[in-house]
Amino acid sequence: MRVEPDARQSAEECSALAHVTRSALERAGLAVSPKEATHPAIVEAAHVAQHILRAGPPAPERLARLSGMVDLARSAIAAPPASGLPWPARLAAPGPHLERSVVRALKSLPAPGGETGTPQGSVVDAWRARDEEVFRETIALLAANWPGAHAELGQILLQIALLDGPAIDGFTDFTVHGAVFIRRSRLAPDPDALPGAVRLAEALVHEGTHTRCNAASVAAQPFLRPVDDDGPMVSTPLRLDPRPLTGLFQQMVVLARSVSLYRRLLAGDTADSGAAAAVRSRHDQLALSAADAVRTMTEHRDVLTDHGRTVLADAAEVAQVRVR
């Protein structure tokens, strides 16, 4: 994986992860097809299978519950997708695997005092007609301005879930790999008049990059060398709480790709639109954060593999930062 999107490599990573998913379920006596193995609910079932098998031979009732998870996932996979959508990804309705993921995300949020808590205020909600209109606008915008990102996201995103409520703007969860969660308010213009379609494009690039990094770190070359206890915790541009170096690395790639998105928008039709000033402002804000992430990662470059250093160099080029 590099900063520039690559649909072919991402497809290979998806196939490798599907093999891992199928193998985990086979050890629990459950068989799924390669296509089924890419679905986020099936991925969750594989994680559950790995957990229960680590404790030794599982009790029959636990295997029965696991089989029920797979059956429920199959019914969701078999449901016909909404007609006319311009992308393979499904606009996900609320479902148990997505709702469990939101519960985990809420528990991980830092409380005002710095400790994790369980703040209320984010749930998976259904897509509405206006939401779908913005989604269509966004996909057309990506296809016109960044075909590479459009192709990669179409390959790696299986479900796009909307969040209602103020607690979470968006996230990914490796337990339901292939699903991304985005707050509904990101589909509307912001106070600076940045259009909803542009904001959603950024959100898809952001969460899609986390999805790609997660897959690449397992199925391809690692970015960081193994370190004790995940290494030091560092300040990062996108989180108030200190993050491990893996989190910083992913933020760096997210920010570099986000800057690339806005540069392409500024070079395209957006440059002549009424939103140009808002797009320029957002670009400049992201560029500062990308440069900050690159500088901090450079201070810890000794933990990077050769491949990780190559990606750091990519991000530095986008952020226009000299890496020593």
C-alpha positions as CSV (number, residue, x, y, z in Angstrom):
1,M,0.0,0.0,0.0
2,R,1.1,3.5,-0.8
3,V,-0.5,7.0,-0.4
4,E,-1.8,6.8,-4.0
5,P,-4.8,4.5,-4.1
6,D,-4.5,1.2,-6.0
7,A,-7.6,-0.9,-6.7
8,R,-5.7,-3.9,-7.8
9,Q,-3.6,-4.2,-4.7
10,S,-6.7,-3.6,-2.5
11,A,-8.5,-6.4,-4.3
12,E,-5.6,-8.7,-3.5
13,E,-5.7,-7.7,0.2
14,C,-9.4,-8.3,0.3
15,S,-8.9,-11.8,-1.1
16,A,-6.2,-12.5,1.5
17,L,-8.4,-11.4,4.4
18,A,-11.4,-13.4,3.0
19,H,-9.1,-16.5,3.1
20,V,-8.3,-15.8,6.8
21,T,-12.0,-15.3,7.5
22,R,-12.9,-18.6,5.9
23,S,-10.1,-20.5,7.7
24,A,-11.3,-19.2,11.1
25,L,-14.8,-20.3,10.5
26,E,-13.8,-23.7,9.0
27,R,-12.0,-24.4,12.3
28,A,-15.3,-23.9,14.0
29,G,-17.0,-26.3,11.5
30,L,-18.7,-23.5,9.4
31,A,-18.2,-23.0,5.7
32,V,-18.7,-19.8,3.8
33,S,-18.0,-18.8,0.2
34,P,-15.2,-16.4,-0.8
35,K,-17.8,-13.7,-1.5
36,E,-19.6,-14.2,1.8
37,A,-16.3,-14.1,3.6
38,T,-15.9,-10.4,2.6
39,H,-19.1,-9.3,4.3
40,P,-18.6,-7.4,7.6
41,A,-21.1,-9.5,9.5
42,I,-19.2,-12.7,8.4
43,V,-15.9,-11.1,9.4
44,E,-17.4,-10.4,12.8
45,A,-18.4,-14.1,13.1
46,A,-14.8,-15.1,12.2
47,H,-13.5,-12.9,15.0
48,V,-16.0,-14.5,17.4
49,A,-14.9,-18.0,16.2
50,Q,-11.2,-17.1,16.8
51,H,-12.1,-15.9,20.4
52,I,-14.0,-19.0,21.4
53,L,-11.5,-21.4,19.9
54,R,-8.6,-19.9,21.8
55,A,-10.3,-21.1,25.0
56,G,-10.3,-24.7,23.8
57,P,-13.0,-26.9,22.3
58,P,-16.2,-24.7,22.4
59,A,-19.4,-25.7,24.1
60,P,-22.2,-26.8,21.7
61,E,-24.4,-23.8,22.6
62,R,-21.6,-21.4,21.7
63,L,-21.2,-23.1,18.3
64,A,-24.9,-22.8,17.8
65,R,-24.9,-19.1,18.5
66,L,-22.0,-18.7,16.1
67,S,-23.9,-20.6,13.4
68,G,-26.8,-18.4,14.0
69,M,-24.6,-15.3,13.4
70,V,-23.6,-16.7,10.1
71,D,-27.2,-17.6,9.1
72,L,-28.3,-14.0,10.0
73,A,-25.4,-12.6,8.0
74,R,-26.4,-14.7,5.0
75,S,-29.9,-13.4,5.1
76,A,-28.5,-9.8,4.9
77,I,-26.2,-10.8,2.1
78,A,-29.1,-12.3,0.1
79,A,-31.3,-9.2,0.4
80,P,-31.4,-7.3,-2.9
81,P,-29.4,-4.1,-2.9
82,A,-31.0,-0.8,-3.6
83,S,-31.5,-0.4,-7.3
84,G,-29.6,2.2,-9.3
85,L,-26.8,2.9,-6.9
86,P,-23.5,3.8,-8.7
87,W,-21.2,1.7,-6.5
88,P,-21.1,-1.9,-5.3
89,A,-21.1,-0.8,-1.6
90,R,-24.4,-1.1,0.1
91,L,-26.0,1.8,2.0
92,A,-26.4,-0.3,5.2
93,A,-29.6,-0.5,7.2
94,P,-29.2,-0.9,11.0
95,G,-28.1,-4.4,11.8
96,P,-26.8,-6.3,14.9
97,H,-23.1,-6.4,13.7
98,L,-23.2,-2.7,13.0
99,E,-24.9,-1.8,16.3
100,R,-22.4,-3.9,18.3
101,S,-19.6,-2.0,16.6
102,V,-21.0,1.3,17.6
103,V,-21.3,0.2,21.2
104,R,-17.6,-0.7,21.1
105,A,-16.7,2.6,19.5
106,L,-18.6,4.5,22.2
107,K,-16.9,2.7,25.0
108,S,-13.5,3.6,23.5
109,L,-14.2,7.4,23.4
110,P,-12.2,9.5,25.8
111,A,-14.3,11.0,28.5
112,P,-13.7,14.7,29.5
113,G,-11.4,13.5,32.3
114,G,-9.2,11.6,29.9
115,E,-10.6,8.1,30.7
116,T,-12.7,6.0,28.5
117,G,-16.4,6.0,29.1
118,T,-19.7,5.2,27.5
119,P,-21.1,8.5,26.3
120,Q,-24.5,8.4,24.7
121,G,-25.6,9.8,21.4
122,S,-24.7,7.8,18.3
123,V,-26.8,5.0,16.8
124,V,-26.9,3.4,13.3
125,D,-29.8,4.9,11.4
126,A,-31.5,4.2,8.0
127,W,-30.6,6.1,4.9
128,R,-33.2,8.6,3.7
129,A,-33.9,9.7,0.1
130,R,-32.0,12.9,0.5
131,D,-29.0,11.0,2.0
132,E,-29.0,8.8,-1.1
133,E,-29.0,11.9,-3.4
134,V,-25.9,13.3,-1.7
135,F,-24.3,9.8,-1.9
136,R,-24.8,9.8,-5.7
137,E,-23.4,13.3,-6.0
138,T,-20.4,12.3,-4.0
139,I,-19.6,9.2,-6.1
140,A,-19.9,11.3,-9.3
141,L,-17.6,13.9,-7.7
142,L,-15.0,11.2,-6.9
143,A,-15.2,9.6,-10.3
144,A,-14.7,12.9,-12.1
145,N,-11.9,14.2,-9.8
146,W,-10.0,11.2,-8.5
147,P,-10.7,8.0,-10.5
148,G,-8.1,6.1,-8.5
149,A,-9.7,6.7,-5.2
150,H,-13.2,6.0,-6.7
151,A,-12.0,2.6,-7.9
152,E,-10.2,1.7,-4.7
153,L,-13.1,2.7,-2.5
154,G,-15.5,0.8,-4.7
155,Q,-13.4,-2.3,-4.1
156,I,-12.9,-2.1,-0.3
157,L,-16.1,-0.7,1.0
158,L,-18.9,-3.2,1.5
159,Q,-21.3,-1.3,3.8
160,I,-21.6,2.4,4.5
161,A,-23.6,3.0,7.7
162,L,-25.0,6.3,8.8
163,L,-24.7,7.5,12.4
164,D,-27.3,9.7,14.0
165,G,-26.3,11.6,17.1
166,P,-23.4,13.8,18.2
167,A,-21.0,11.4,19.8
168,I,-19.0,10.0,16.8
169,D,-18.2,11.7,13.5
170,G,-17.0,8.5,11.9
171,F,-15.0,5.4,12.4
172,T,-13.9,1.9,11.1
173,D,-13.7,-1.3,13.1
174,F,-11.6,-4.2,12.0
175,T,-14.0,-6.6,13.7
176,V,-16.5,-5.6,11.0
177,H,-14.0,-5.0,8.3
178,G,-15.5,-3.6,5.1
179,A,-18.0,-1.4,6.9
180,V,-17.5,2.3,7.6
181,F,-19.6,4.5,9.8
182,I,-20.2,8.2,9.0
183,R,-22.3,10.7,10.9
184,R,-25.3,11.9,8.9
185,S,-24.4,15.6,9.5
186,R,-21.4,15.1,7.3
187,L,-23.8,14.9,4.3
188,A,-24.9,18.5,4.8
189,P,-23.0,21.8,4.2
190,D,-20.9,22.9,7.1
191,P,-21.0,26.5,8.6
192,D,-18.3,27.5,6.1
193,A,-20.4,26.5,3.1
194,L,-18.4,23.4,2.3
195,P,-20.9,21.3,0.3
196,G,-22.3,18.0,1.7
197,A,-21.0,16.0,-1.3
198,V,-17.5,17.3,-0.7
199,R,-17.7,16.6,3.0
200,L,-19.0,13.0,2.4
201,A,-16.2,12.5,-0.2
202,E,-13.6,13.4,2.4
203,A,-15.3,11.1,5.0
204,L,-15.3,8.2,2.5
205,V,-11.6,8.8,1.7
206,H,-10.8,9.1,5.4
207,E,-12.6,6.0,6.5
208,G,-11.7,4.1,3.4
209,T,-8.0,4.8,4.1
210,H,-8.3,3.3,7.6
211,T,-10.0,0.3,6.0
212,R,-7.1,-0.1,3.5
213,C,-4.4,0.4,6.1
214,N,-6.1,-2.3,8.3
215,A,-6.2,-4.7,5.5
216,A,-2.6,-4.0,4.3
217,S,-1.2,-4.3,7.7
218,V,-2.5,-7.9,7.9
219,A,-2.5,-9.1,4.3
220,A,0.6,-7.3,2.9
221,Q,3.8,-5.8,4.1
222,P,3.7,-4.3,7.6
223,F,4.4,-0.6,8.1
224,L,5.8,-0.8,11.6
225,R,8.3,-3.1,13.3
226,P,7.1,-5.0,16.4
227,V,7.6,-3.0,19.5
228,D,6.9,-3.7,23.2
229,D,3.4,-2.5,24.3
230,D,2.8,-0.8,21.0
231,G,5.6,1.7,21.6
232,P,5.2,5.3,22.9
233,M,1.9,7.1,23.0
234,V,2.1,10.4,21.0
235,S,0.1,13.5,20.3
236,T,-1.7,13.3,16.9
237,P,-3.5,15.9,14.7
238,L,-6.9,14.2,14.7
239,R,-7.3,13.0,18.3
240,L,-7.3,14.8,21.6
241,D,-6.1,11.6,23.4
242,P,-2.5,10.3,22.9
243,R,-2.4,7.5,20.3
244,P,0.1,4.6,19.6
245,L,2.4,5.0,16.7
246,T,0.1,2.8,14.5
247,G,-2.6,5.3,15.0
248,L,-0.3,8.2,14.1
249,F,0.8,6.3,11.0
250,Q,-2.7,5.8,9.8
251,Q,-3.6,9.4,10.5
252,M,-0.7,10.5,8.4
253,V,-1.9,8.5,5.4
254,V,-5.5,9.6,5.9
255,L,-4.4,13.3,6.0
256,A,-2.1,12.9,2.9
257,R,-4.9,11.3,0.9
258,S,-7.4,14.0,2.2
259,V,-5.1,16.7,1.0
260,S,-4.7,15.0,-2.3
261,L,-8.5,14.9,-2.7
262,Y,-8.9,18.7,-2.0
263,R,-6.0,19.5,-4.4
264,R,-7.8,17.6,-7.1
265,L,-11.1,19.4,-6.4
266,L,-9.3,22.7,-6.6
267,A,-7.8,21.8,-9.9
268,G,-11.2,20.7,-11.3
269,D,-14.6,22.3,-11.7
270,T,-14.8,23.2,-8.0
271,A,-12.2,25.9,-8.6
272,D,-14.9,27.9,-10.5
273,S,-17.8,27.2,-8.1
274,G,-19.2,29.1,-5.2
275,A,-17.6,26.6,-2.9
276,A,-14.1,27.3,-3.9
277,A,-13.2,29.4,-0.9
278,A,-14.5,26.7,1.5
279,V,-12.6,24.0,-0.4
280,R,-9.4,26.0,-0.3
281,S,-9.8,26.7,3.5
282,R,-10.4,23.0,4.2
283,H,-7.4,22.1,2.1
284,D,-5.2,24.4,4.0
285,Q,-6.4,23.1,7.3
286,L,-5.7,19.5,6.3
287,A,-2.3,20.4,4.8
288,L,-1.2,21.8,8.1
289,S,-2.3,18.7,10.0
290,A,-0.7,16.4,7.4
291,A,2.6,18.3,7.8
292,D,2.3,17.9,11.6
293,A,1.7,14.2,11.3
294,V,4.7,13.7,9.0
295,R,7.0,15.6,11.3
296,T,5.9,13.6,14.3
297,M,6.2,10.3,12.4
298,T,9.7,11.3,11.2
299,E,10.8,11.6,14.8
300,H,9.9,7.9,15.3
301,R,10.9,6.6,11.9
302,D,13.2,4.0,13.5
303,V,10.1,1.9,14.2
304,L,9.1,1.9,10.5
305,T,9.8,-1.0,8.2
306,D,11.4,-0.2,4.8
307,H,7.9,-0.2,3.4
308,G,6.6,2.1,6.1
309,R,9.4,4.6,5.3
310,T,8.4,4.5,1.7
311,V,4.9,5.5,2.7
312,L,6.3,8.2,5.0
313,A,8.2,9.6,2.0
314,D,4.9,9.6,0.0
315,A,3.1,11.5,2.7
316,A,6.0,13.9,3.1
317,E,5.8,14.7,-0.6
318,V,2.1,15.4,-0.4
319,A,2.5,17.5,2.7
320,Q,5.6,19.3,1.2
321,V,7.7,18.4,4.3
322,R,11.4,17.5,4.0
323,V,12.1,14.1,5.6
324,R,15.7,13.9,6.9
